[in-house]
Every structure is written in C-alpha cells, then in structure tokens.
Amino acid sequence: MSNLGFEYAPVGLCILENRVIRGCNQQFAEIFQGPTDSFDNVPLSEFYASPKDYETIGARGLAAMRETGRYSDERIMKRRSGVLFWCRVRGQSLTPDDPFQRGIWSFSDLSDERPIVALTQREREVAILTCRGMTSKEIGLELKLSYRTVEVYRARLLEKFQARKLAELVAKLSGMPM
C-alpha cells in the first residue's frame, strides 16, 4: 500500500543517488519514454539537453541544496528519443550533509504549455535566469558576462519568442497565459 503513492503519482518521481536513477514511477517512465525498469542505474545526465546544462544546473542545484536541502527550476530536458521539452524539476535531499548522495525528485512535462524554440546553450541559461526574475546585471554576474552581453542574449530571446518586451518574454518562457 505504501508504494501506491509513489507508483501512481501524477508527476514523474525518481530516487537519485549521486545523480544516478535508482528507481522511478510510471509517470517518470512515460515522460522520458521507456519501461520503468529500464531507467534503473541510468545517469540523469542522459536526460539533460547538453553536458553543459548538466554541469551548470547541477552546480546551481547543489549550492541551493546545501543551504535548504531543496531545489527547483524549469529547464529543457531530453527524452530517450532525443526530443527536447520543457520540464519542471523539484528535488529534496534525504542526506543533508551530502545533498546529492540520495534524494527524491519530481519531473513535470510542460510541453503542452511551453513550446520548444531552438536556443543556444547560453540563450537557455539566460532564459532560465530571466524566468527567475534576475536582472541583466545579476545574470551577468552569475554567468560571468557583461550585462550588455546579457542584454544581447535577451534581445535574441525576444526575437525568437516574438515578444515585444521582457514581461511578455517571461510570460512565454514560463507558459503563463497572456
């Protein structure tokens, strides 16, 4: 009876040990496209849009989890088929002294609300940090770029998402109704 909540949760759930999948539920398998048992012992890195995303998002997540034991964001991930999609990710460490040692993570497919637009690695990073409400200067500090360079990336994002202003871009990136 106690496993029913995990198995039939309406979001994808998985147990990670050092960023390797040790178990997942049916919804996780459906989101990432494969039988539930085919994900056992698979590194989560296989489902990131790029190795750079795995590295940078992992570092950001680890820093947050060291402070609070939790992390959440919205990012582009990759299904087994290679198709990219927007995903809401939330994690809770079960080992506070070593946050990535063991944790439970949820994954929600945002494909219906947010279409994929072809973005470069840096554009994805700027888009994610913009959605977090960071200013160009704050993003520049985080990514070690000048704020003017961040503004260039934001201008590209405005064009790619056909948004007239930053608020409209954020609405489109976050899937909010306009």
C-alpha positions as CSV (number, residue, x, y, z in Angstrom):
1,M,0.0,0.0,0.0
2,S,2.8,2.5,0.8
3,N,4.3,2.3,-2.7
4,L,1.0,3.2,-4.4
5,G,1.5,7.0,-3.9
6,F,4.9,6.8,-5.5
7,E,3.9,4.5,-8.4
8,Y,0.8,6.3,-9.4
9,A,1.7,9.9,-8.6
10,P,0.5,12.4,-11.3
11,V,4.1,13.6,-11.7
12,G,7.3,11.8,-12.6
13,L,9.2,10.7,-9.5
14,C,12.6,9.1,-9.1
15,I,15.0,8.3,-6.4
16,L,18.5,9.5,-7.2
17,E,21.8,8.5,-5.7
18,N,24.7,10.7,-6.7
19,R,22.6,11.8,-9.8
20,V,22.0,8.2,-10.9
21,I,18.5,6.9,-11.1
22,R,17.8,4.1,-8.6
23,G,14.1,3.8,-9.1
24,C,11.3,5.7,-10.8
25,N,7.5,5.7,-11.1
26,Q,5.3,5.1,-14.2
27,Q,4.8,8.8,-14.9
28,F,8.6,9.4,-15.0
29,A,8.9,6.5,-17.4
30,E,6.2,8.0,-19.6
31,I,7.7,11.4,-19.6
32,F,11.2,10.2,-20.5
33,Q,9.9,7.3,-22.8
34,G,10.8,3.9,-21.6
35,P,9.7,1.0,-19.4
36,T,10.0,1.8,-15.7
37,D,12.7,-0.8,-15.0
38,S,14.8,0.5,-18.0
39,F,15.8,3.6,-16.0
40,D,17.5,1.8,-13.1
41,N,21.1,2.8,-12.7
42,V,21.0,5.3,-15.6
43,P,22.9,8.5,-15.0
44,L,20.5,11.5,-15.0
45,S,23.0,13.3,-17.3
46,E,21.4,11.3,-20.2
47,F,18.3,13.4,-19.9
48,Y,19.8,16.9,-19.9
49,A,19.8,19.0,-23.1
50,S,23.6,19.2,-23.0
51,P,26.6,18.2,-20.9
52,K,27.0,21.9,-20.1
53,D,23.4,22.1,-18.8
54,Y,24.1,19.0,-16.6
55,E,27.2,20.7,-15.2
56,T,25.8,24.2,-14.6
57,I,22.4,23.3,-13.4
58,G,23.9,20.6,-11.2
59,A,26.3,23.2,-9.6
60,R,23.4,25.6,-9.0
61,G,21.3,22.9,-7.6
62,L,24.0,21.6,-5.3
63,A,24.6,25.1,-3.9
64,A,20.9,25.6,-3.2
65,M,20.5,22.2,-1.6
66,R,23.5,22.8,0.7
67,E,21.5,25.7,2.1
68,T,18.0,24.4,2.2
69,G,18.0,20.7,1.2
70,R,15.7,21.5,-1.7
71,Y,16.0,22.7,-5.3
72,S,13.5,23.5,-8.1
73,D,13.6,25.0,-11.5
74,E,12.2,24.8,-15.0
75,R,14.6,23.7,-17.7
76,I,14.8,22.0,-21.1
77,M,15.4,18.2,-20.8
78,K,15.7,15.4,-23.3
79,R,13.6,12.3,-23.7
80,R,15.2,9.0,-24.6
81,S,14.2,9.6,-28.2
82,G,16.3,12.8,-28.2
83,V,13.3,15.1,-28.3
84,L,13.8,18.2,-26.1
85,F,11.0,19.5,-23.9
86,W,10.4,22.0,-21.0
87,C,10.3,20.3,-17.6
88,R,9.6,21.5,-14.1
89,V,12.0,19.8,-11.7
90,R,11.9,19.7,-7.9
91,G,14.2,17.8,-5.6
92,Q,14.5,17.1,-1.9
93,S,17.7,15.7,-0.4
94,L,17.4,12.8,2.0
95,T,21.1,13.2,3.1
96,P,21.6,16.9,4.1
97,D,25.3,16.5,4.7
98,D,25.8,15.3,1.2
99,P,22.8,16.6,-0.8
100,F,23.3,14.6,-4.0
101,Q,24.0,11.3,-2.1
102,R,20.3,10.4,-2.0
103,G,17.2,12.3,-2.9
104,I,13.7,12.2,-4.3
105,W,13.0,14.3,-7.4
106,S,9.8,15.2,-9.3
107,F,9.5,15.9,-13.0
108,S,6.5,17.6,-14.7
109,D,6.3,17.7,-18.5
110,L,5.4,21.3,-19.6
111,S,5.2,20.5,-23.3
112,D,1.6,21.4,-23.6
113,E,2.1,24.9,-22.1
114,R,5.5,25.8,-23.5
115,P,6.8,25.0,-27.0
116,I,10.5,24.4,-27.6
117,V,12.3,27.1,-29.5
118,A,15.8,26.3,-30.8
119,L,18.2,28.1,-28.3
120,T,21.9,28.1,-27.9
121,Q,23.4,26.9,-24.6
122,R,23.9,30.5,-23.4
123,E,20.4,31.5,-24.5
124,R,19.0,28.7,-22.4
125,E,21.0,29.8,-19.4
126,V,19.8,33.4,-19.8
127,A,16.2,32.3,-20.4
128,I,16.2,30.2,-17.2
129,L,17.8,33.0,-15.1
130,T,15.4,35.6,-16.6
131,C,12.4,33.5,-15.5
132,R,13.8,33.5,-12.0
133,G,13.4,37.3,-12.1
134,M,17.1,38.1,-12.2
135,T,18.2,41.4,-13.7
136,S,20.7,41.6,-16.6
137,K,23.4,42.6,-14.1
138,E,22.6,39.7,-11.8
139,I,22.7,37.3,-14.7
140,G,25.9,38.7,-15.9
141,L,27.5,38.1,-12.5
142,E,26.1,34.6,-12.4
143,L,27.3,33.7,-15.9
144,K,30.5,35.8,-15.8
145,L,29.3,38.0,-18.7
146,S,28.9,41.8,-19.0
147,Y,25.3,43.0,-18.5
148,R,25.4,44.3,-22.1
149,T,26.1,40.8,-23.4
150,V,23.2,39.6,-21.4
151,E,21.1,42.3,-23.0
152,V,22.1,41.0,-26.4
153,Y,21.0,37.5,-25.4
154,R,17.7,38.8,-24.1
155,A,17.2,40.7,-27.4
156,R,17.7,37.4,-29.3
157,L,15.2,35.7,-27.0
158,L,12.7,38.5,-27.6
159,E,13.0,37.9,-31.3
160,K,12.9,34.1,-31.2
161,F,9.8,34.1,-29.0
162,Q,8.2,37.0,-30.9
163,A,7.9,39.0,-27.7
164,R,7.8,42.8,-27.7
165,K,9.0,43.4,-24.1
166,L,10.6,41.5,-21.2
167,A,7.4,40.8,-19.4
168,E,5.9,39.2,-22.5
169,L,9.1,37.1,-22.9
170,V,8.9,35.9,-19.3
171,A,5.2,35.0,-19.8
172,K,6.0,33.0,-22.9
173,L,9.0,31.3,-21.2
174,S,7.0,30.4,-18.1
175,G,3.9,29.3,-20.0
176,M,1.7,31.9,-18.4
177,P,-1.4,33.0,-20.2
178,M,-1.1,36.4,-21.9
